[in-house]
Amino acid sequence: MNFPSSVKIVEVGPRDGLQNEKQPIAVADKVALVNALSNAGLKFIEAGSFVNPKWVPQMAGSEEVFAGIARKAGVSYAALTPNMVGFERAIAAGADEVAIFAAASEAFSQKNINCSIEESIERFAPILTAARAQNIPVRGYVSCIAGCPYEGDIAPSKVAEVSDILFQAGCYEISLGDTIGTGTPANIERVIELTNKKVPLEKLALHAHDTYGQAIANIYRAFQMGVSVFDSSVAGLGGCPYAKGASGNVATEDVIYLLNGLGIAHGVDLQAVITAGKNICASLGRVSQSKVARALSSEKPGNCT
Ligand SMILES: CC(C)(COP(=O)([O-])OP(=O)([O-])OC[C@H]1O[C@@H](n2cnc3c(N)ncnc32)[C@H](O)[C@@H]1OP(=O)([O-])[O-])[C@@H](O)C(=O)NCCC(=O)NCCSC(=O)C[C@@](C)(O)CC(=O)[O-]
């Protein structure tokens, strides 16, 4: 099988993972998580989000998170920015790169960022201009690539269309978000095929959620097709506040285990990520959603009594 020879893992736990938590999370816990992930060898970490704190209260302390982290050379600390207010906050906080986020579903766009897809593209334009002037890379998300919590199935052609617009506008990478995890290898394949007619494969990422247990299968299929960038979240933390029922992102530990099995270089210390996951789960009082972390942490592997 001709897989890409290396892989980029984008760790979204501190942002996508924590944004959906119900209980307050101390800035110190967020900072410790980001530091543990960079120490584990992760090179791209979404450390926060500069959205309206009234919409997503868990991301309100993102300035403090960026101020508190121990920056590691060679690590890119990214932030989500929905508009120019968010972009300016992110730059002031010292984000190395930003991400804008559109959707392939009109209803999701309205619920998530309070505007239509077209209006969102207009809002992103000044971010792209300002980012270019300041040499800040901009990543583009397209949510609901397989299904939408409000509209149901989404046409792959719509995903290709929105991806094309973001790529043409200057995003260096397009992350295809299976927001509610309804995708299966067959429809993820179709989405990638069509989107690849507009955006080169090496500029595409898959952002898989594991709601239906399909995330690793979807990543494997995308990887077979030549996609080499995968978003994941330590301990499988996450969900989306505007996608009811969306469970966590695919766990970083599970992606690393898959890559180890395939003999693909990734530069990340699995055990260190498991420890980072254990610590944040202890702070949150929740159980890791990573099957690999759970299997490797159990005292008697394979014992199912
Ligand atoms: C986009 C907005 C801001 C529009 O929200 P809006 O209410 O339409 O904004 P507005 O421009 O009308 O402004 C209203 C107020 O918000 C303030 N405001 C405006 N912008 C900001 C900002 N950046 N930071 C701080 N404050 C801000 C603004 O200053 C004003 O304050 P006021 O005058 O009333 O005092 C809002 O809808 C929002 O913040 N949405 C964020 C939703 C969100 O974060 N969703 C989760 C992330 S997306 C996701 O998880 C999917 C993804 C990426 O992971 C991929 C996948 O899985 O699919």
The ligand as a Tripos MOL2 file, in Angstrom:
@<TRIPOS>MOLECULE
LIG
   58    60     1     0     0
SMALL
NO_CHARGES

@<TRIPOS>ATOM
      1 C1        -18.8600   34.4580   15.2410 C.3       1 LIG1
      2 C2        -19.5360   35.1420   16.4020 C.3       1 LIG1
      3 C3        -18.5620   36.0410   17.1250 C.3       1 LIG1
      4 C4        -20.6430   36.0210   15.8210 C.3       1 LIG1
      5 O1        -21.5080   36.4180   16.8750 O.3       1 LIG1
      6 P1        -22.4340   37.6910   16.7500 P.3       1 LIG1
      7 O2        -23.2120   37.8220   18.0140 O.co2     1 LIG1
      8 O3        -23.1840   37.5780   15.4570 O.co2     1 LIG1
      9 O4        -21.3230   38.8400   16.6560 O.3       1 LIG1
     10 P2        -21.4280   40.3740   16.4390 P.3       1 LIG1
     11 O5        -20.3770   40.7360   15.4480 O.co2     1 LIG1
     12 O6        -22.8320   40.8170   16.1710 O.co2     1 LIG1
     13 O7        -20.9990   40.9380   17.8750 O.3       1 LIG1
     14 C5        -21.7890   40.7580   19.0260 C.3       1 LIG1
     15 C6        -20.9450   40.9870   20.2550 C.3       1 LIG1
     16 O8        -19.9260   39.9910   20.3230 O.3       1 LIG1
     17 C7        -18.6390   40.5990   20.3870 C.3       1 LIG1
     18 N1        -17.6980   39.7750   19.6160 N.ar      1 LIG1
     19 C8        -17.7800   39.4750   18.3140 C.ar      1 LIG1
     20 N2        -16.7510   38.7150   17.9610 N.ar      1 LIG1
     21 C9        -16.0080   38.5430   19.0570 C.ar      1 LIG1
     22 C10       -14.8050   37.8370   19.2950 C.ar      1 LIG1
     23 N3        -14.1800   37.1770   18.3180 N.pl3     1 LIG1
     24 N4        -14.2880   37.8600   20.5310 N.ar      1 LIG1
     25 C11       -14.9270   38.5230   21.5330 C.ar      1 LIG1
     26 N5        -16.0630   39.1980   21.3640 N.ar      1 LIG1
     27 C12       -16.6030   39.2110   20.1170 C.ar      1 LIG1
     28 C13       -18.8440   41.9610   19.7350 C.3       1 LIG1
     29 O9        -17.8100   42.8410   20.1520 O.3       1 LIG1
     30 C14       -20.2060   42.3300   20.2520 C.3       1 LIG1
     31 O10       -20.0680   42.7460   21.6080 O.3       1 LIG1
     32 P3        -21.0980   43.8240   22.2420 P.3       1 LIG1
     33 O11       -20.9860   45.0350   21.3580 O.co2     1 LIG1
     34 O12       -22.4460   43.1840   22.1770 O.co2     1 LIG1
     35 O13       -20.5660   43.9810   23.6360 O.co2     1 LIG1
     36 C15       -20.1950   34.1260   17.3800 C.3       1 LIG1
     37 O14       -21.1780   33.4390   16.6840 O.3       1 LIG1
     38 C16       -19.2010   33.1610   17.9410 C.2       1 LIG1
     39 O15       -18.3330   33.5210   18.7100 O.2       1 LIG1
     40 N6        -19.3050   31.8960   17.5230 N.am      1 LIG1
     41 C17       -18.3160   30.9000   17.9240 C.3       1 LIG1
     42 C18       -18.8810   29.5460   17.8220 C.3       1 LIG1
     43 C19       -17.8280   28.5440   18.1670 C.2       1 LIG1
     44 O16       -16.7800   28.8240   18.6980 O.2       1 LIG1
     45 N7        -18.1310   27.2660   17.8240 N.am      1 LIG1
     46 C20       -17.2450   26.1790   18.0820 C.3       1 LIG1
     47 C21       -16.0570   26.1680   17.1670 C.3       1 LIG1
     48 S1        -16.3800   25.5230   15.5350 S.3       1 LIG1
     49 C22       -16.1620   23.8500   15.7320 C.2       1 LIG1
     50 O17       -15.9900   23.3780   16.8310 O.2       1 LIG1
     51 C23       -16.0660   22.9920   14.5050 C.3       1 LIG1
     52 C24       -14.6370   22.6010   14.1790 C.3       1 LIG1
     53 C25       -13.8000   23.8260   13.7940 C.3       1 LIG1
     54 O18       -13.9910   22.0070   15.2810 O.3       1 LIG1
     55 C26       -14.6020   21.6200   12.9950 C.3       1 LIG1
     56 C27       -15.6540   20.5210   13.0560 C.2       1 LIG1
     57 O19       -15.5950   19.6190   13.9100 O.co2     1 LIG1
     58 O20       -16.5680   20.6100   12.2260 O.co2     1 LIG1
@<TRIPOS>BOND
     1     1     2 1
     2     2     3 1
     3     2     4 1
     4     2    36 1
     5     4     5 1
     6     5     6 1
     7     6     7 2
     8     6     8 1
     9     6     9 1
    10     9    10 1
    11    10    11 2
    12    10    12 1
    13    10    13 1
    14    13    14 1
    15    14    15 1
    16    15    16 1
    17    15    30 1
    18    16    17 1
    19    17    18 1
    20    17    28 1
    21    18    19 ar
    22    18    27 ar
    23    19    20 ar
    24    20    21 ar
    25    21    22 ar
    26    21    27 ar
    27    22    23 1
    28    22    24 ar
    29    24    25 ar
    30    25    26 ar
    31    26    27 ar
    32    28    29 1
    33    28    30 1
    34    30    31 1
    35    31    32 1
    36    32    33 2
    37    32    34 1
    38    32    35 1
    39    36    37 1
    40    36    38 1
    41    38    39 2
    42    38    40 1
    43    40    41 1
    44    41    42 1
    45    42    43 1
    46    43    44 2
    47    43    45 1
    48    45    46 1
    49    46    47 1
    50    47    48 1
    51    48    49 1
    52    49    50 2
    53    49    51 1
    54    51    52 1
    55    52    53 1
    56    52    54 1
    57    52    55 1
    58    55    56 1
    59    56    57 2
    60    56    58 1
@<TRIPOS>SUBSTRUCTURE
     1 LIG1         1 GROUP 0 **** ****
